[in-house]
């Protein structure tokens, strides 16, 4: 049974990655994440955010895997709100930018459809649980 769960998780992740691509019009509708930082990095930040011309070091925050956690946890954005404020998703600017609620400028990812609700829920739960680097 555990083997089937792992196979399903891998297939779901691959479908999500294939659905993202580099096309600005692509909507990453199949992203599946757990409420852990490592899963969010792998399934959201890497394929959707830390891509050429976006948050791969050319725009703040840099969401490349080697630096993303330290660039968002308790770090103020250019708008004055902290990117990720542990236990407080409603005042975490990165979460607000992803949901499009109470922001300045565009909802992220810019020029693409919104993240799937499951991905947003996972990020919210991760923040609510303290935004651990796990």
C-alpha positions as CSV (number, residue, x, y, z in Angstrom):
1,X,0.0,0.0,0.0
2,X,2.8,2.4,0.9
3,X,4.5,1.7,-2.5
4,X,1.3,2.7,-4.3
5,X,1.1,5.9,-2.4
6,X,4.7,6.8,-3.3
7,X,4.1,6.0,-7.0
8,X,1.0,8.2,-6.9
9,X,2.9,11.0,-5.3
10,X,5.7,10.8,-7.9
11,X,3.2,10.7,-10.8
12,X,1.3,13.7,-9.4
13,X,4.5,15.7,-9.0
14,X,5.6,14.9,-12.5
15,X,2.3,15.9,-14.0
16,X,2.5,19.1,-12.0
17,X,5.9,19.9,-13.3
18,X,5.0,19.1,-16.8
19,X,1.9,21.3,-16.5
20,X,4.1,24.3,-15.5
21,X,6.6,24.7,-18.2
22,X,8.1,28.1,-19.2
23,X,5.1,29.4,-21.1
24,X,3.8,32.5,-19.3
25,X,0.2,31.5,-20.1
26,X,0.6,28.1,-18.4
27,X,-1.6,27.4,-15.3
28,X,0.1,25.0,-12.9
29,X,-3.1,23.3,-12.1
30,X,-1.6,19.9,-11.1
31,X,0.8,21.0,-8.4
32,X,0.5,18.7,-5.4
33,X,2.3,19.6,-2.2
34,X,2.6,18.6,1.4
35,X,2.7,21.3,4.1
36,X,6.4,21.2,4.4
37,X,9.0,23.7,3.2
38,X,10.9,21.0,1.2
39,X,7.7,20.0,-0.7
40,X,6.7,23.7,-1.3
41,X,10.2,24.4,-2.6
42,X,10.2,21.3,-4.9
43,X,6.6,21.7,-6.2
44,X,6.0,25.4,-6.2
45,X,9.1,27.6,-5.9
46,X,11.4,25.6,-8.2
47,X,9.0,25.0,-11.2
48,X,6.8,28.1,-10.8
49,X,8.7,30.9,-9.1
50,X,12.5,30.4,-9.4
51,X,12.4,30.4,-13.2
52,X,14.2,32.6,-15.7
53,X,13.3,36.3,-15.4
54,X,11.4,35.8,-12.1
55,X,12.6,34.9,-8.6
56,X,15.7,33.1,-9.6
57,X,18.0,35.9,-8.4
58,X,16.8,38.6,-10.8
59,X,13.9,39.7,-8.7
60,X,13.3,39.7,-4.9
61,X,13.0,37.4,-3.2
62,X,15.4,34.9,-4.7
63,X,13.6,31.6,-4.4
64,X,16.3,29.3,-5.6
65,X,16.5,26.2,-3.4
66,X,19.9,27.0,-1.9
67,X,18.8,30.4,-0.5
68,X,15.0,30.7,-0.6
69,X,14.3,29.9,3.1
70,X,16.7,32.5,4.5
71,X,15.4,35.0,1.9
72,X,11.8,34.8,3.0
73,X,11.6,33.9,6.7
74,X,11.2,37.1,8.8
75,X,12.6,39.2,5.9
76,X,10.8,42.4,5.0
77,X,9.6,42.9,1.5
78,X,9.9,46.1,-0.4
79,X,6.3,46.8,0.7
80,X,7.4,46.7,4.4
81,X,5.6,43.4,5.2
82,X,7.6,40.3,6.1
83,X,7.6,37.7,3.3
84,X,6.9,34.8,5.6
85,X,5.8,35.6,9.2
86,X,5.6,32.3,11.0
87,X,2.1,31.4,12.3
88,X,0.6,34.3,10.5
89,X,-0.3,33.7,6.8
90,X,-2.6,36.7,6.6
91,X,0.3,39.0,7.3
92,X,2.9,37.0,5.3
93,X,3.5,39.1,2.1
94,X,4.5,36.1,0.0
95,X,1.3,34.3,0.8
96,X,-0.7,37.4,0.1
97,X,1.0,37.8,-3.3
98,X,0.1,34.2,-4.2
99,X,-3.5,34.7,-3.2
100,X,-3.9,38.3,-4.5
101,X,-5.3,39.5,-1.2
102,X,-4.4,43.0,0.1
103,X,-1.4,43.5,-2.2
104,X,0.3,46.1,-4.3
105,X,0.9,45.1,-7.9
106,X,0.1,41.8,-9.5
107,X,-0.9,38.5,-7.9
108,X,1.9,35.9,-8.4
109,X,2.8,34.1,-10.5
110,X,2.7,37.1,-12.7
111,X,1.1,36.5,-16.1
112,X,-0.1,33.0,-15.2
113,X,-3.1,31.5,-13.7
114,X,-3.3,31.3,-9.9
115,X,-1.7,28.4,-8.0
116,X,-4.1,25.5,-7.4
117,X,-6.0,25.8,-4.1
118,X,-4.3,22.7,-2.8
119,X,-0.9,24.4,-3.2
120,X,-2.2,27.6,-1.5
121,X,-3.7,25.6,1.3
122,X,-0.4,23.7,1.8
123,X,1.6,27.0,2.0
124,X,-1.0,28.4,4.5
125,X,-0.8,25.4,6.7
126,X,3.1,25.4,6.6
127,X,3.0,29.1,7.7
128,X,0.4,28.4,10.4
129,X,2.5,25.6,11.8
130,X,5.5,27.9,12.2
131,X,7.1,27.8,8.7
132,X,9.8,25.3,9.7
133,X,12.7,24.5,7.3
134,X,11.7,20.9,6.9
